[in-house]
Amino acid sequence: MTNDLKYKRVVLKLSGESFAKPGERGICMDEVVHIATQVKKAGQMGAQVAVVIGGGNILRGSQFKQTQAIVNEATAHYMGMLGTVINGLALQDGLESIGCDTRLMSAIQMDGVCEPYIRRRAHRHLDKQRIIILGAGTGGPFVTTDTAAALRTLELDADILLKATRVNGVYSEDPEKNPHAMLYSELDFSTVIEKGLRVMDQTAIAHCMEHDKPVMVFNYLKEGNIQKAIAGEKIGTLIASKINTVTA
């Protein structure tokens, strides 16, 4: 079914919060399996899928930044990276429970739990149509999982970075605070930076802009949106280097 694909190889960025029910923390396997089912369908279309996971449902390293906590900030970031591997294990079991062939790879070596992230090995897994789950961010502190997703998109020669969210795309303002906020259907990277739009962190955006890798921000909660995204349908917000117009 590859003829239905616009994007053959994709990196899907999931927040840790997507593994929990809205407003809650921890891991809800019903939410995990919902995501896993969509990822499986994307693979059945012929897409090669790499998933980068956040850990905010468990712990964010940045939460210690402005406190008097005893935990060093760098240590806190490592704790957050370990949280992403916990999420990765949950997603791996969720995918395998519905018949997917997966590999969990970590930027921090932990041989008893998962494979180390090696770029060439990751390429090979994707070529064999395995779904790979990439945990532990970049393996270093002070770097967000958004930036990790951008770097993996470049390393793995992915066609696009898919940023899965709980909202329909990129808005001019926070839609939860302003119900009249404008939803953009297309944006160029320069506009995202100039307007300070909260898509991903600035480093991640800069990497994608420098290497001309498009980013699609969309609502993963809507059934079928991951498949629609890889098919190139107009959902959410497409961010690229060259957009004819900024449209809503």
BELQUI-V11705 format. One record per residue. N is the residue number from 1. D_LAST is the distance of its C-alpha to the last C-alpha in Angstrom with 1 decimal. Layout:
BEGIN
N_D_LAST, N_D_LAST
END
This chain:
BEGIN
1_31.2, 2_29.9, 3_28.9, 4_25.9, 5_24.7, 6_22.3, 7_23.2, 8_26.9, 9_27.3, 10_24.9, 11_25.1, 12_23.7, 13_23.5, 14_24.4, 15_24.9, 16_28.3, 17_26.9, 18_25.8, 19_29.5, 20_30.2, 21_29.4, 22_26.8, 23_28.6, 24_31.5, 25_33.0, 26_35.0, 27_34.5, 28_34.1, 29_35.1, 30_33.3, 31_29.9, 32_31.2, 33_32.3, 34_29.0, 35_27.3, 36_30.4, 37_30.2, 38_26.6, 39_27.8, 40_30.8, 41_28.9, 42_26.9, 43_30.3, 44_31.7, 45_29.2, 46_30.8, 47_28.4, 48_30.1, 49_28.7, 50_29.4, 51_28.4, 52_28.3, 53_28.8, 54_28.6, 55_31.3, 56_29.9, 57_31.3, 58_34.7, 59_34.7, 60_32.6, 61_34.7, 62_32.9, 63_34.0, 64_37.4, 65_36.2, 66_36.8, 67_39.7, 68_43.4, 69_43.5, 70_46.3, 71_44.0, 72_43.2, 73_39.5, 74_40.0, 75_41.9, 76_39.1, 77_36.6, 78_39.1, 79_39.3, 80_35.6, 81_35.9, 82_38.6, 83_36.3, 84_33.8, 85_36.9, 86_37.8, 87_34.3, 88_34.8, 89_38.1, 90_36.6, 91_33.9, 92_36.6, 93_38.8, 94_35.9, 95_35.2, 96_38.9, 97_39.5, 98_37.5, 99_39.1, 100_37.0, 101_38.7, 102_37.5, 103_38.4, 104_37.7, 105_37.9, 106_38.2, 107_38.0, 108_40.9, 109_43.9, 110_45.2, 111_47.2, 112_48.2, 113_44.7, 114_42.6, 115_42.6, 116_42.0, 117_38.8, 118_40.1, 119_37.6, 120_39.8, 121_40.6, 122_36.9, 123_36.4, 124_39.3, 125_38.1, 126_34.8, 127_36.8, 128_38.8, 129_35.7, 130_36.3, 131_33.4, 132_33.9, 133_33.1, 134_33.0, 135_34.3, 136_35.4, 137_32.5, 138_34.0, 139_37.4, 140_37.4, 141_36.5, 142_33.9, 143_31.3, 144_28.4, 145_27.8, 146_24.3, 147_26.3, 148_28.7, 149_26.1, 150_24.9, 151_28.6, 152_29.4, 153_26.6, 154_28.3, 155_31.8, 156_31.4, 157_29.6, 158_26.7, 159_24.0, 160_21.1, 161_20.8, 162_19.3, 163_18.5, 164_19.1, 165_18.1, 166_18.5, 167_14.8, 168_12.0, 169_10.6, 170_9.8, 171_9.0, 172_9.6, 173_12.9, 174_15.0, 175_13.9, 176_17.6, 177_18.5, 178_15.8, 179_14.6, 180_12.2, 181_10.3, 182_6.5, 183_5.4, 184_4.2, 185_5.2, 186_7.3, 187_9.3, 188_12.9, 189_15.7, 190_16.6, 191_13.5, 192_13.9, 193_17.5, 194_17.2, 195_14.8, 196_16.9, 197_14.2, 198_16.3, 199_15.7, 200_19.3, 201_22.1, 202_22.3, 203_25.1, 204_23.3, 205_20.3, 206_23.0, 207_24.9, 208_22.0, 209_21.1, 210_24.8, 211_25.3, 212_22.2, 213_21.4, 214_17.9, 215_16.6, 216_14.6, 217_13.8, 218_14.1, 219_16.0, 220_19.6, 221_20.9, 222_19.5, 223_22.4, 224_21.9, 225_18.8, 226_20.9, 227_22.3, 228_19.0, 229_17.8, 230_21.0, 231_20.9, 232_17.7, 233_15.7, 234_12.0, 235_11.7, 236_10.3, 237_9.1, 238_11.2, 239_12.7, 240_15.2, 241_17.4, 242_16.3, 243_12.7, 244_12.8, 245_9.6, 246_7.0, 247_3.8, 248_0.0
END
